Amino acid sequence: MTKYTAILLLLLCCSSCSKEPIKTESSTKPMYFPPVASNSWETKTIASLNWKQAAVQPLLDYLDQKHTKSFIVLVNGRIVIEHYFNSHTATTNWYWASAGKTLTSTITGIAEQEGLIDSNAKVSNYIGTGWTSETLTQENLITCKNLLSMTSGIEDIANGDGVSPSDLKYKADASTRWAYHNVYVKLQDVVAQASGQTWSNYFNTKLRDKIGMDGTWLTIDNNSVYFSTTRSMARFGLLILNNGKWENNSIINQNYCTAATTTSQDINKSYGYLWWLNGKSSYHLPQSQQEFPGSLIPAGPTDMYMALGKNDQKIYVIPSKKMVVIRMGDAADNVNLALSDFDNTLWQKINALYQ
């Protein structure tokens, strides 16, 4: 965690975005999108939603108790709750951890809609052979879609999260085993090679700058990690809630957004294209081959899909409620890769707002 801390201090010093006055909406309006060139953002009051004001403080107290740094709730694009804890501010950058996998999924979809890649094609078509230590026959089974769905067949525990060829060893044929692994990051190399640009440049021009996000990619412990403000994370969640459109501008096509947030394979029903899915009949967890019955987050909405990162970085998207929920911070309890008991208790607190 020391590397994260050092980089966070650097980003804190360099952060330059400013928080402009918030506008409050006075009546029901269609989906709202904050201006791309401004950090102003319309709000909606608890009272206007007929939510329970008395449930707000218990929610904030719980978040504070669980080492939260920032928390945002959007409804129909407007901010309903925005709160910062423990010296964190609206201009503070924080890491997304594996919640940023969904950024890679989205950019992969953009590259495909531009005709640069085919997700059904083998990875070696774009980055050459020998990117793993598998035999050529084994490696050629791995497609871009296998990386999106975590079904590459790469050994997921013995060799850790390294992505050099010596780290990427055969465990099973691609498409026959679901395992949460850092090998997905090879999609960034695929996009870079196919586009003739650096990953960061392609990401910035095709996604970040088009929806007014801030932030940057940094390499930490062999992992490509995104750092940004909390509102930037909320902007991305809003884009996906709106099926890839920002106002009238289509950033990523709706068909891909639907596929990305739908079960992507037959092994882990609760996983799409680097998105976690709630409300399914069973699920797998990182570093386990056990299938657990029931929904990932029983207290959460059944149509919810999620970007989940180490130490409880969260984007929850709930289409039925036109809602996006963001949580950034340190681990709520113990260090975890994606999910913890915190998710379910947090949703019990959120539910108390409107049930």
Order of alpha helices (4+ residues) and beta strands (2+ residues): alpha-beta-beta-alpha-beta-beta-beta-alpha-alpha-alpha-alpha-alpha-alpha-beta-beta-alpha-beta-beta-alpha-beta-beta-beta-beta-beta-beta-alpha
